[in-house]
C-alpha cells in the first residue's frame, strides 16, 4: 500500500525480508511487539492491520 518493497519494510521494522513475506502470506504470526512496530510504521492500529478476514457467504 505504501509502495515499499518487502526489503524496505523489513528494514523499517527490523526483521528479515523473509519474515515480512511469511507474515504477508499468513505463514507466520508476528509477536506482539512486532505487530505494534508494523502498525506504527503504517500509522494504523493493530486491529486495522491484523483484522481477521470474515467470510460473508
C-alpha positions in Angstrom: 0.0 0.0 0.0 2.8 2.4 0.7 4.9 1.4 -2.3 7.6 -0.1 -0.1 9.3 -3.3 -1.1 9.4 -6.2 1.4 13.1 -5.4 2.0 12.3 -1.7 2.7 9.5 -2.6 5.2 11.8 -5.3 6.8 14.4 -2.6 7.4 11.9 -0.2 8.9 10.6 -2.9 11.3 14.0 -4.6 11.9 13.2 -8.1 10.6 14.3 -10.1 7.6 12.6 -9.8 4.2 11.7 -13.4 4.6 9.9 -12.6 7.8 7.8 -9.9 6.1 6.9 -12.4 3.3 5.9 -15.0 5.9 3.6 -12.6 7.7 2.1 -11.3 4.4 1.3 -14.9 3.3 -0.1 -15.9 6.7 2.7 -18.5 7.2 3.8 -16.7 10.4 2.1 -14.7 13.1 4.2 -11.8 14.4 5.0 -11.3 18.0 3.0 -8.6 19.8 6.0 -6.3 19.8 6.5 -6.8 16.1 2.8 -6.3 15.4 3.0 -2.9 17.2 6.0 -1.9 15.1 4.2 -2.9 11.9 1.1 -1.0 12.9 3.1 2.1 13.9 5.0 2.1 10.6 1.7 2.2 8.7 0.2 4.7 11.1 -2.7 2.3 12.0 -3.9 0.4 15.0 -3.1 -3.3 15.4 -6.8 -4.1 14.8 -6.7 -2.3 11.4 -3.6 -4.1 10.3 -4.4 -7.6 11.6 -8.2 -7.7 11.4 -9.1 -11.3 10.6 -11.0 -11.5 7.3 -14.6 -12.6 7.7 -16.4 -14.7 5.2 -19.8 -13.4 4.4 -21.1 -16.3 2.2 
